Amino acid sequence: MEIPYTIFLGIYFLAVLFILVYALINLLHVMRLSRLSNHVVLVSFLFIAGTLFILFMSYHSLVKINWQQRIDWHSTINESFQEFNPL
């Protein structure tokens, strides 16, 4: 049984989408319910900049992977059991 790497990429993108939606909702609540002081603007800017930096680094790392490869579970499991087999 082979599993393509793209399945893990899809799961990763769903997690990133969930985190971005959650962060956007939190930022909208901060802007709506707090006074717009220098501290709020600075923290919001740092949060957005940090999120964009993490997304950029994630993209930069993911571009290098060959997404056409597949993981063969049977050979991986058999090899790991053979390593620990005392016989």
N, C-alpha and C positions, 0 to 999 in steps of 0.2 A: 504494500500500500504506500503510495507516494503522495505527499502533501506539498503543494507549491508554496513558495515563500510569499506569494501575493496574499494568501489568507492572513498571514501575520501582519502584513502591511495594512490590510483592511481593518483588522482589529485595532491596530495602532491608530489609524486615522479616526476611527469611531471614538476612541479614548480622547484623542486630541480635540475632536469636535465637541465632545461633552465638556471638557475642561474649558475650552474657549467660550462656550455658551454660558457656563456657570460663572466664569470671570466677567463676562460682559454684563450679566445680570447684577453681579456684585458692584461693578463700577457704576452702573446706572443708579443703583440704590445709594451709593456714596454721593454721587452728584446731586441726586434728588433730595436726600434727607439731611445733608450736612451743609454747614456754611462753607462757601467757597473761599477758604483762606489759602495762604501760601502753602501751608503744610499739606492740605488735601490735594492741591494741584501737583505738588512735588511728588507725593507718594503715588498718586495716580499715574503720573508720567513715568516714574521709575518702574511701576508695575507693568505698564504697557511696553516700555523699552526692554525690560527683562523677558517678557513673554515673546516679543519679536526676536530677541537674541536667541532664546531657546528654540524657537521655530526655525530660525536660520541655521543654527548648528545642527538641528535634527535633519533638515533638508540636506545640508552639506554632507552629513554622514550617510544618509539613505541613498544618495545618488550613486555612491560607489558600489552598491550591492547589485549583483546580477539577479534580477527578479524572475528570470526564466528557470532557475535551478529548482530542484525538488528535493524533499527530504524523504529518504526511504526508511520508514519506521522499522520494517522487519530486520533489515541488516543492522541497523543501529542498535536495536534491542538485543539481537543475537550476539553482536560483538561485545556489548557491555556485560552480558551474562558469561561469555567465555572468558573474559578477563578475571572474573571473580570465582570461576569454577576451580576448586582445588584439585580436581582430578587431572 
